[in-house]
Amino acid sequence: MNQEFAYPIAVFCIIATEFCERFAFSGLRTILSLYLRNILLFSENISTLIYHIFIMVCYIVPLAGAICADAYFGRYSTIRNFGIIYLIGHIVMFLAAVPIINLSPM
């Protein structure tokens, strides 16, 4: 039984990408200031400054993405390319937060 979708498959990929991006942003935004203060031992003023710069950049960078999509790459390849960059950034953050495992030599 062949069933045709009303929307292209790319639409579902975009929705999934957007869901994952919002989920990651909300999770990171929630713990960023605590991580900066308690783990990296920044002062409350510096932690607040870094937090607000992060939020500002998160809302300004999509404008660059919109310009790239409209003028250069097209919407689907822009979403794919920026999604890959976003994924690499989250992998780097994850790897940077993993504590070093000290194994005793045998």
ABEGO torsion letter per residue (X at the ends): XBBBBABBAAAAAAAAAAAAAAAAAAAAAAAAAAAAAAAAGBBAAAAAAAAAAAAAAAAAAAAAAAAAAAAAAEAAAAAAAAAAAAAAAAAAAAAAABBBBBBBBX
